[in-house]
């Protein structure tokens, strides 16, 4: 059967980490359990599709693919591209797990070298074009699972549950320059919605002075202390230090995102300002900041709490960030 090599391909990673020297009387190995579960889940999906009279093609991994809308003239999503997608994730029984917000598609890099959760995100971008909508019926092995563990919250997420992943390809960006232009448009839209105007500094950094300060701005080598709060364009806070002695750093040292250092260099002691950083001044593609593409990104903290993606950054790739910074002192 073709399933044999399919399943062993999936489990190749498992065998690197799971001991394979159990005695016969210890029962089936973890590898055997995972393999049997995948076979069972493929059967469950096949039964579901038959009951619903759905025509879907099984790929080499055991994921079932159903094209909903095709656009032969659309741009092809290729390796390294950033796809702009609307998504919907649900269980086979119709329970909604998550979906993108209207008018707020997600940016997802298509690359075999990136991390994705659910894992099937990677495969959902293979050979698709802008303007297309595809639906995937996914065994839990390619869902919210890591080796022989499955994320569950007892409600939307059920243990080792198969999922349906629907992806609409809205647009595709082939270069960082294209992404930069889109992010600048996002920043302008945010400013307009807030009724604010900003000073645009080099490299696309935007600054809004909230409270004026005095004196000369810091230069490389100066030691400074700041209060700061970092959040996304939707105002979800990801980090802050706004009490006590604040955050101390020597200007020009490594370890800070480029935009944060650039921002501090424009400030005076006593000043409080808001800075908007395009991803090129923050964590960029996330390739070097433990970035992963997670859907829904709002549940990342919950995934990490159960030790899924525990080493992944809280900042999604290609995130525009806002920092509210108060310069307390410099010397």
N, C-alpha and C positions, 0 to 999 in steps of 0.2 A: 504493500500500500504506500501511496505517496506520503501519508501522514507520518511514517516512521522518521524519515529524514527531516521533515518539517519540525517535528517536535524536538528531535535531538538538536537541531539548529538553535531553537529557542533555549534549550537547556544547557547549551555549551557553557554559558557563563556560570550556571549553577554548579557544574562539576568542578569549577576552579575553586569554589569556596566551601562546598559541602563535602564532608568526609564520605568516602565510598568504601570503607572497609568494615561495615557493620557485619556482625555475625548473622547467619541465616535465621537464627531464632529471635532476632531483634525486630523482625517485621520488615516492611518495605522501607527503602531509603527515602530521603527527602526528594531526591531526583525522581524516583519512581512515582511518588505521590503527586508531584507537580505534573509529570507526564500524563498520569491517569486523569488528573483533574482537567487538563487541557483537552484531552480526547472527549471527556464527558461534556465540557462546555461547547465544543464544536458541535456535538450531537444536539445539545439544547438549542443552539442557534438554528441548526438545520430544521429542527422540529417547529420552532417558532416561525421561521420563514414559510414553511409548508402550510402551517395553520392559517397564516395571514395571506397566503397566495402571493408572496413577494418573490420576485426574481432578482437574485443577487449572486454575483460571481465570487467564489472562494479563491483567495490568493494563496501563495505558497506558505503563508504563515498560519492560515486558518482564520483570517479576517475576511468577512464577507462584504463586498462592495456593491453599492447600488447607485449608479448615476441618476440624479434627479433632473438636472438641467445641464446640457452640454453646450459649449461655445467653441467650435473648431477654429474660429478666427481670433480667439482670445490669446493673450500672451501666456506662454508656458512658464510655470513656476519651476525654476531650476535651482540646483544646489548652490547655496550661498545667498540666494534671494531672500528678501523679507516680504512675506505675504501678508496682506491686510485681509483679515477673515472675520466673518460672523460665524458663531458656533452655537450648537445646542447639544447638550449631553443628557441622556436619560437612561433609565433602566428599561429592560425589555417589557416590563409591565406598564410602561408609560410614565412612571414617576420621574419628574424633572429633577435633575441634579444641578444643572447650571446652564445659563445661556448668556451670550453677549448682550449688552444693552443697545437699544435702538440708536443708530447713529454713532455708536462707539465700537467699531470693530477692533480686534486685537492685532498686534503686529507679531508675527511668528517667523523666525528664521528657519528655512528648510535646509537642514544639514545632518548628515549621518553622525557627525561628531558632537552634536549637542545632546543635552539631557531634556527629556520631556516627561510630563506627568499629567494625564495618562500617557503611557508609552506610545499608544496608537497615533498620537498627534503627528509624529514623524512620518508615519506611513500614509497618513491622510493627505499629504501634500505631494505625493508621487504622481507625476504625469497628469497634473491638473492645470487648468487654464483659468485666467481671469474671466469672471462672468459665469462660472460653473458652480453647481451645488452638488455635493456628493454625500452619501450616507454610508456609514460603516457599522457593521454589526460585529462587535468586538468581544472576544473571550476575555475574561478578567486578567488572564496572563499578560495582556497588553493594555490593561486598564490601570486601576489604582492598586497595583500589586508590586511587591518587591520580593523576588525569589519565592519563598513559601509563606509570605505574610500578605494580608490584604487590609487596606484602610477601611475602617467602618466608623460611622457615628450612630448607628442604630436607627437612622431615619432615612435621609436621602441615600447615603452610602451603605450598602449591605455587603457583608463579607463574601468575597470571591464572586461578586455579581457581574454578569455580563452587561455590557453597556452598548448604547447606540450613540455614535458620534456623527453629527451632521455639520458639514463645513461649507460655507459659501465664500468663494474667493472674490473679494471686492476689487483688489488691485494688487500689484506686485512692484517692489522697488528693487532695482538691480545694483544700486550703488549707495554708499554712505551719503553722497551729496544729495541724492533724492530724498533720503530720510531726513537729512538736515532741513531741507526746504519744508517738508511736511511738518516737522516739529516747530519750526518758526511760525508756520501758519496756526498751529495749535496754540502757541504762546499768544499770538495776536488775538485769537478767539477768546482765550482765557482773560486777557486784559480787557477786552471789550465787554465781556460778561460781568467782570468785576467793576467796570466803570473806572478803570485805572489807566494811567499812561506811564511809560517807563523810559529810562535812558538806555539805549542799546550800546553796549560796550563791545570791544573786540571779541571775536570768536562766537558771537551770538548770545553773549551773556546779557541779561536784562536786569536793571536795577531800579528799585523804587525806594526813595529815602522816606522813612517814617518819622525819625527824630534826628535832627542835625547834631553833629559833634563838633570838635575843634582840634586844631593841631595838625601835624603832618601825618600822612598815612604811613602804615608800616612798610618796611622794606625787608628784603631777604636778610635773615640773621636776627631780626627782632623777635623777642618772645612776647606773645600776646595771650590774653585771656578773653574768651567770648562766651556769651550765651547763644544758643542756637536751637532752632526747631526745623526739622526737615520733613517735608510732606510732598505728596504727589499733586498733580493738577486737580484731582478730585478731593483734595484737602485731607486725605488719609495720612496721618502722621506715621512715619517709619522710624524716627529717631529724634531725641531731644536732650538737651542739657541746659536747663533754665534756672538753676538754683545753686546755692553755695558759691564756691570760688569759680564755677564755670569750667570751661574746657580750655586747657593750656596747650599751646603749640608754638614751635619755632617756625617762623615764616620761611618758606622755601624748602623745607624738609620734605622727604617723600612720605607717603602714607595717606595724604589727603587727596581727594579728587581735585582735578585741575581747577574746576570752576570755583570751589570753595576757597582755594588759595588766591585765585584772581580776585574774588570778591573782597577778601580781607584787605588786599593791597589798595583798594579804592576807598577804604573807610577811615574815619577820624575817631579818636577816643570819645566815647559817649554817644556815638552814632548808632542808630538802629535802622537797618534797611532790609528790604526783601529782595532776594535775588532769584531769578529764574534761569536754570541751567538746562540747555539742550543736552541730550544724552552724550554728545561728543565731549562735553566738559564734565560729565559725571561718570557713569559706569559703562557707557557705550553699549556694545553688543552683549556684555556680560561674560564674554569668553574668558576673561582673566579675573572675574570677580565672583566665581562660583555661581554664575548665573544659570538658570534653567527656565524653560518655558512651562508654566504650570497653568492649567485651566481647571477650575476658576482660580485666578490668582488671589482672590479674597480668602481662600481656604488654605493658603500656604502655611500660615502659622499653625493651623490644626493638623496639617500633614506632618509638620516638623515635631509637633508635640507627641505624636505616636512614632517618632523616629523614622519617618519617611522623609527623604531629602534633608536630613538634619544639617548637612554641610552646605546647603544652598543659600545664597544671599537673599535677603528680604527684598532686594531691588530687582524687579523684572528687567530683562534686557530692553534696551532702547526706551528707557524711562526718562521723561522730562521731569526734573526735580525743582522744588522750591525750597530755599533756605531763608529763614528769618534769622538774621544775625545781629547781635548787639556787641560792639567792641568795648570791653570793659577797661582794658589797660594794655599798654605796650611799654617795653623797655629794651 
